Structures are given as structure tokens and as C-alpha cells.
Amino acid sequence: MVDENDGAENPIINPDELNAVISKLIKELSSNQNLFNASKPFSYGLNIRVDSNGITVTNALHGGTPQQQPQKAKELEPLIDMIDRGEELVLLAEMPGAEPDSISVSSDSSTIAISASGRHNFSKIIQLDSHVDPRKAKARYNNGVLELILKKSDKYKGDSVEITIK
């Protein structure tokens, strides 16, 4: 897709490719009705993103591939939204039912590690597109959503830092 303002190419997910992946998943899941048992939760899904080269990257969540059967998840990956605000990155992680005192967040200049327990166990390591200074990070947890505000910086080269959640 070409941006009308400057003519630059904007990376987007090809709708036909996305539709094919979703259709395949729906067909696979609907052919296995015995997978849906309310007493046995499982987690199954895809992480779809566009990398810095404009290439669509599709990864199965929780260790499976789209061709494998869904499996009961021991740890869930929180759903993540990353917002680049110029001088800072804002990361939102959905972790419904996580106990606030169980949440652990640590970061070095290019990676964030999140874990929590509660109704479910959550765990995820996130590679950042920009370098940050974790010593200046702010974090809060409210209504099942962890919000991290990370100041961009190329100067911090230290070890991983535990981030305090308010």
C-alpha cells in the first residue's frame, strides 16, 4: 500500500494471505469438536505482525504450529500492544486474573520479560524495536492490563533491571 502523503510504501498484511490462514484454522478447529471441552481449557492462536522489512510474519502461539492440534496451555502469552510515541514506547499486556503481587517485569535495553500467576500463569519475552532505559520505566497494573512506559535511549548498556509496578 502506498501512503498518499509521501508515496512511501506502508507494510500491511495481505488480506488474502490472512484470510487463507484464518480459514484453515477455522476448518481445522471445526473438524475437531471434541477439542472444545469447558472443563479442559486450552489456548491456540496466531501472532501476526509485519517486520521492519514489510514482510508478514505469522507464528503459532503456545508452542504449536497452525498444522498441529491445539494443546492445553501451561503458560499463556499475554496479548501485547506496543505503541511508539516517538520518545517513548508504551507496552500494554493483557493478563486477566493475574494477581498484582505475582507480576514480575524486568528489562534490559532491548528486551522485556513479563511473568505473572493467578487464574492462569502468564509469561512472555518481548524483543523491542528500539533501545530503552529500563531504570526510567513506569509500570502499573489495572483491570487485567499491565501498562509499561519505557523511555527510549541508546545510552543504557547495563544489565536487566526489575521494574516496580504501581
Sine and cosine of phi, psi and omega as CSV:
sin_phi,cos_phi,sin_psi,cos_psi,sin_omega,cos_omega
0.00,0.00,0.71,-0.71,-0.01,-1.00
-0.99,-0.17,0.75,-0.67,0.04,-1.00
-0.95,0.30,0.82,-0.58,-0.04,-1.00
-0.91,0.41,-0.41,0.91,-0.06,-1.00
-0.97,0.26,-0.69,0.73,-0.09,-1.00
-0.78,-0.62,0.04,1.00,0.03,-1.00
0.97,0.23,0.02,1.00,-0.02,-1.00
-0.97,0.26,0.49,-0.87,0.02,-1.00
-0.98,0.22,0.79,-0.61,0.08,-1.00
-0.97,-0.22,0.83,-0.56,0.01,-1.00
-0.95,0.31,0.79,-0.61,0.09,-1.00
-0.69,-0.72,0.33,-0.94,0.03,-1.00
-0.98,0.21,0.75,-0.66,0.04,-1.00
-0.90,0.43,0.88,-0.47,-0.06,-1.00
-0.87,0.49,-0.56,0.83,0.01,-1.00
-0.93,0.38,-0.65,0.76,0.02,-1.00
-0.91,0.41,-0.69,0.72,0.02,-1.00
-0.90,0.44,-0.69,0.72,0.02,-1.00
-0.87,0.49,-0.65,0.76,0.01,-1.00
-0.90,0.43,-0.68,0.73,0.01,-1.00
-0.90,0.43,-0.71,0.70,-0.01,-1.00
-0.91,0.42,-0.68,0.73,0.02,-1.00
-0.87,0.49,-0.66,0.75,0.02,-1.00
-0.89,0.45,-0.69,0.73,0.02,-1.00
-0.90,0.44,-0.70,0.72,0.00,-1.00
-0.88,0.47,-0.70,0.71,0.01,-1.00
-0.89,0.46,-0.70,0.71,-0.01,-1.00
-0.89,0.46,-0.71,0.70,-0.02,-1.00
-0.94,0.33,-0.62,0.78,-0.02,-1.00
-0.95,0.32,-0.37,0.93,0.03,-1.00
-0.99,0.16,-0.17,0.99,-0.01,-1.00
-0.85,-0.52,0.92,0.38,-0.05,-1.00
-0.87,0.49,-0.46,0.89,-0.02,-1.00
-0.93,0.36,-0.15,0.99,0.04,-1.00
-0.95,0.31,-0.44,0.90,-0.09,-1.00
-1.00,-0.03,1.00,-0.01,0.01,-1.00
-0.81,-0.59,0.90,-0.43,-0.10,-0.99
-0.85,0.53,-0.42,0.91,-0.03,-1.00
-1.00,0.09,-0.12,0.99,-0.01,-1.00
-0.78,-0.63,1.00,0.05,-0.03,-1.00
-0.93,0.38,0.53,-0.85,0.12,-0.99
-0.62,-0.79,0.24,-0.97,0.00,-1.00
-0.77,-0.64,0.69,-0.72,-0.05,-1.00
-0.45,-0.90,0.71,-0.71,0.02,-1.00
0.03,-1.00,-0.08,-1.00,-0.01,-1.00
-0.80,-0.61,0.53,-0.85,0.17,-0.99
-0.94,-0.33,0.91,-0.41,-0.03,-1.00
-0.89,-0.46,0.81,-0.59,0.00,-1.00
-0.55,-0.83,0.23,-0.97,0.08,-1.00
-0.94,-0.35,0.84,-0.54,-0.02,-1.00
-0.98,0.20,0.00,-1.00,-0.09,-1.00
-0.91,0.41,-0.27,0.96,0.05,-1.00
-1.00,-0.08,0.08,1.00,0.02,-1.00
0.99,0.14,0.24,0.97,-0.02,-1.00
-1.00,-0.09,0.74,-0.68,0.03,-1.00
-0.96,0.29,0.80,-0.60,0.01,-1.00
-0.90,-0.43,0.82,-0.57,0.00,-1.00
-0.87,-0.49,0.84,-0.54,0.03,-1.00
-0.81,-0.59,0.67,-0.74,0.10,-1.00
-0.96,0.28,0.57,-0.82,0.02,-1.00
-1.00,-0.01,0.45,-0.89,0.11,-0.99
0.90,0.43,0.60,0.80,0.20,-0.98
0.99,0.11,-0.08,1.00,-0.01,-1.00
-0.99,-0.15,0.09,-1.00,0.17,-0.99
-0.89,-0.45,0.30,-0.95,-0.02,-1.00
-0.84,0.54,-0.39,0.92,0.00,-1.00
-0.99,0.11,-0.27,0.96,-0.03,-1.00
-1.00,0.07,0.34,-0.94,0.05,-1.00
-0.96,0.29,0.55,-0.83,0.10,-1.00
-0.87,0.50,0.56,-0.83,0.00,-1.00
-0.79,-0.61,0.44,-0.90,0.06,-1.00
-0.88,0.47,0.77,-0.63,-0.07,-1.00
-1.00,0.02,0.75,-0.66,0.11,-0.99
-0.99,0.11,-0.60,0.80,0.08,-1.00
-0.76,-0.66,0.67,-0.74,0.05,-1.00
-0.99,-0.15,0.54,-0.84,0.14,-0.99
-1.00,0.00,0.83,-0.56,0.06,-1.00
-0.89,0.45,0.56,-0.83,0.10,-0.99
-0.95,0.32,0.72,-0.69,-0.13,-0.99
-0.86,-0.51,0.71,-0.70,0.21,-0.98
-0.87,-0.49,0.74,-0.67,0.03,-1.00
-0.88,-0.48,0.81,-0.58,-0.03,-1.00
-0.87,-0.49,0.82,-0.57,0.04,-1.00
-0.99,-0.10,0.91,-0.42,-0.01,-1.00
-0.97,-0.26,0.46,0.89,0.03,-1.00
1.00,0.03,-0.99,0.16,-0.03,-1.00
-1.00,0.03,-0.15,0.99,-0.02,-1.00
-0.56,-0.83,0.39,-0.92,0.13,-0.99
-0.95,-0.32,0.66,-0.75,0.09,-1.00
-0.90,-0.43,0.82,-0.57,0.01,-1.00
-0.91,-0.41,0.79,-0.61,0.07,-1.00
-0.91,-0.41,0.82,-0.58,0.00,-1.00
-0.85,-0.52,0.87,-0.49,0.02,-1.00
-1.00,0.09,0.88,-0.47,0.00,-1.00
-0.67,-0.74,0.92,0.38,-0.05,-1.00
-0.88,0.47,0.71,-0.70,0.03,-1.00
1.00,0.08,-0.02,1.00,0.04,-1.00
-0.94,0.34,0.67,-0.74,0.07,-1.00
-0.97,0.24,0.82,-0.57,-0.06,-1.00
-0.80,0.60,-0.61,0.80,-0.02,-1.00
-0.96,0.30,-0.25,0.97,-0.03,-1.00
-1.00,-0.03,-0.13,0.99,-0.09,-1.00
-0.97,0.24,0.76,-0.64,0.04,-1.00
-0.82,-0.57,0.79,-0.62,0.03,-1.00
-0.75,-0.66,0.79,-0.62,0.09,-1.00
-0.70,-0.71,0.42,-0.91,-0.06,-1.00
-0.47,-0.88,0.59,-0.81,0.27,-0.96
-0.95,-0.32,-0.40,-0.92,-0.09,-1.00
-0.97,0.25,-0.28,0.96,-0.08,-1.00
-0.70,-0.71,0.04,1.00,-0.06,-1.00
-0.63,-0.77,0.59,-0.81,0.10,-0.99
-0.84,-0.54,0.70,-0.71,0.09,-1.00
-0.90,-0.44,0.79,-0.62,-0.01,-1.00
-0.83,-0.56,0.69,-0.72,0.15,-0.99
-0.53,-0.85,0.45,-0.89,0.01,-1.00
-0.29,-0.96,0.35,-0.94,0.09,-1.00
-0.72,-0.69,0.23,-0.97,-0.05,-1.00
0.32,-0.95,-0.76,-0.65,0.09,-1.00
-0.86,0.52,-0.54,0.84,0.06,-1.00
-0.74,-0.67,0.33,-0.95,0.16,-0.99
-0.99,-0.15,0.74,-0.67,-0.01,-1.00
-0.89,-0.46,0.58,-0.82,0.05,-1.00
-0.35,-0.94,0.69,-0.72,0.04,-1.00
-0.30,-0.95,0.62,-0.78,0.14,-0.99
-0.91,-0.41,0.79,-0.61,-0.10,-1.00
-0.89,-0.45,0.82,-0.57,0.09,-1.00
-1.00,0.06,0.83,-0.56,-0.04,-1.00
-1.00,0.06,0.52,-0.85,0.05,-1.00
-0.98,0.17,-0.35,0.94,0.00,-1.00
-0.82,-0.58,0.39,-0.92,0.08,-1.00
-0.99,0.12,0.60,-0.80,-0.02,-1.00
-0.77,-0.64,0.23,-0.97,0.13,-0.99
-0.95,-0.30,0.98,-0.19,-0.08,-1.00
-0.91,0.42,-0.32,0.95,0.02,-1.00
-0.93,0.37,-0.35,0.94,-0.01,-1.00
-0.98,-0.22,0.17,0.99,-0.04,-1.00
-0.95,0.32,0.55,-0.84,0.11,-0.99
-0.85,-0.53,0.66,-0.75,-0.03,-1.00
-0.63,-0.77,0.59,-0.81,0.12,-0.99
-0.52,-0.85,0.45,-0.89,0.00,-1.00
-0.82,-0.57,0.83,-0.56,-0.03,-1.00
-0.50,-0.86,0.76,-0.65,0.06,-1.00
0.79,0.61,0.66,0.75,0.07,-1.00
0.99,0.13,0.09,1.00,-0.02,-1.00
-0.85,-0.52,0.82,-0.57,0.11,-0.99
-1.00,-0.03,0.79,-0.61,0.04,-1.00
-0.90,-0.43,0.83,-0.55,0.06,-1.00
-0.90,-0.44,0.73,-0.68,0.11,-0.99
-0.90,-0.44,0.87,-0.49,-0.10,-0.99
-0.86,-0.50,0.83,-0.56,0.03,-1.00
-0.98,0.21,0.76,-0.65,0.05,-1.00
-0.94,0.34,0.62,-0.79,0.03,-1.00
-0.21,-0.98,0.73,-0.69,0.10,-0.99
-1.00,-0.04,-0.06,1.00,-0.12,-0.99
-0.99,0.13,-0.52,0.86,-0.07,-1.00
-0.97,0.24,0.82,-0.57,0.01,-1.00
-0.80,-0.61,0.25,0.97,-0.10,-0.99
-0.99,0.15,-0.14,-0.99,-0.01,-1.00
-0.97,0.25,0.07,-1.00,0.04,-1.00
-0.90,0.44,0.60,-0.80,-0.04,-1.00
-0.84,-0.54,0.69,-0.72,0.12,-0.99
-0.97,0.26,0.73,-0.69,-0.03,-1.00
-0.97,-0.24,0.80,-0.60,0.00,-1.00
-0.98,0.20,0.71,-0.71,-0.01,-1.00
-0.97,-0.25,0.74,-0.68,0.01,-1.00
-0.96,-0.27,0.00,0.00,0.00,0.00
